Amino acid sequence: MQKKGIGLMTLIALVVSSSIGAGIFALSSDVAIVAAPGAVMIAWLIVGIGILALALSFSNLVIKRPDLEGIFAYAQAGFGDFAGFLSGWGYWLSAWLGNVAFATVLVSSLGYFYPIFKTGHNIPSIILASVIAWSLTYFVTRGVESAAVLNAIVAICKLIPLFVFIILAIILFKVNMFTKTFWGNVGTNFSAIDVLTQVKGCIMIMMWVFVGIEGATMMSSRAKNKKDASTATIIGVVGLLVIYSVVSLLPYGYLSRTELAGLPRPALVYLFQHMIGPIGGAIISIGLVISILGAWLSWTMLPAETVMLMSKDQLLPKQLAKVNRFNAPHIALLTTQILIQLFLFTLLFTNKAYEFAYSLCTAAIVITYSFVAAYQIKFSWINRRTTKNAWFQVAVGVIALVFEIVGIILAGAQFLLLAMIAYIPGLYFYVQAQKQKNPAYQMQTKEKVISILIIILGLIGLLLLILGKIKLR
Ligand SMILES: NC(=[NH2+])NCCC[C@H](N)C(=O)O
């Protein structure tokens, strides 16, 4: 008899649908603001290698450690409870911060139909974003799941408009337009420093669009077999790399860089409108709404599920694991939603809410991903005598780890500092949880040192924010 469970195609759809949310729809202008096509290509190459290494780590670990559940479990298995907490907290933070980014793009895309939402930072926009966020949380507390089938449908609905766009962009592509300012505004001259700055500018956006590639790994316990989850991660990431690079590069052969950079957000909507008229804008907008709502729904369940698993593993207080009669972790969901709500108010004070939210989301998940890469190294190293391609696996882990750390430092270390602020309350919860497990619990010296470091870094972040060194507008 065939074993029941999620199959390969659905798992690939899962990777695609947890990764393609809002980023792709703003990509063409976001990269054009910082870089010319030459630099964008180099940046995709670098980010592609780094992310592929990360995907290979995921796909290796999901097979080698089928017993581990939840992304933080790798950190915990490799480096102990405290590491598990650091990883899981980062994942949870990243998940809901990413939802704030979703909210900003969703609202501004409705601005295509209702101009009042166009800027995205006024009272009506915040009300709308809040209503959507609360509704999604409500549905999930009532036991709504983004079932695998739903995910597959959403994945198709969002891919169709994207493919139509790609085909059209290929037809309208003008080579001389693309090559005119290949290396930047200075013409076709190549200046290494200038190009490096451009590449650096692309990194955060490019790391952000890949947030979510762990989708299939996270669902691996429900997969038909672990091998499928492993394969799906790799196929999914390669597919994403192709779609993202094409969607970000083709427009340079249609409009000038200045024109692209000046498009209102979400750029893809206006680009398509420019290509075929108002109907084009409408088609992309609909794809975008489906895409974001679908991703947002899964990203509402994921953080709550993470909190629940963490508190089952006693990395967070056990109250957070309580489920209601619909089997949904309502306390975790509500706490997360309140934080999202607070964050949505910042939309009022900044016109860079999207950048701010996605940069924080990316910085937070870098912590989680780094632990995965570190565990990949450790696990492969320890088992190097018994595994066939151990050296390859170690190398993959090293590349992924270096990429994550160097990437975030270049792209925006200040966001890492800000994320540290959000770790401070987490530390309190962690200690509470450990005390529940063992009333005599005392923090180990190592844990203390790291906690103090986190608090100091968080305070520095806060100070820089207050002094206006980290700008929100
Ligand atoms: N935590 C989240 N909500 N993450 C969503 C990932 C977003 C996705 N990579 C995008 O390009 O939009």
The ligand as an SDF file (V2000), in Angstrom:
LIG
                    3D

 12 11  0  0  0  0  0  0  0  0999 V2000
    8.2060   35.7380    7.7680 N   0  0  0  0  0  0  0  0  0  0  0  0
    7.6520   35.9210    6.6750 C   0  0  0  0  0  0  0  0  0  0  0  0
    6.4320   36.3440    6.6360 N   0  0  0  0  0  0  0  0  0  0  0  0
    8.3990   35.6550    5.6340 N   0  0  0  0  0  0  0  0  0  0  0  0
    7.9670   35.6550    4.3710 C   0  0  0  0  0  0  0  0  0  0  0  0
    9.0370   35.4880    3.3900 C   0  0  0  0  0  0  0  0  0  0  0  0
    8.8480   36.4960    2.3530 C   0  0  0  0  0  0  0  0  0  0  0  0
    9.3610   36.2600    1.0350 C   0  0  0  0  0  0  0  0  0  0  0  0
   10.6960   35.8000    0.9430 N   0  0  0  0  0  0  0  0  0  0  0  0
    9.0990   37.4080    0.0950 C   0  0  0  0  0  0  0  0  0  0  0  0
    9.8490   37.6420   -0.8000 O   0  0  0  0  0  0  0  0  0  0  0  0
    8.1250   38.0910    0.2230 O   0  0  0  0  0  0  0  0  0  0  0  0
  1  2  1  0
  2  3  2  0
  2  4  1  0
  4  5  1  0
  5  6  1  0
  6  7  1  0
  7  8  1  0
  8  9  1  0
  8 10  1  0
 10 11  2  0
 10 12  1  0
M  CHG  1   3   1
M  END
$$$$
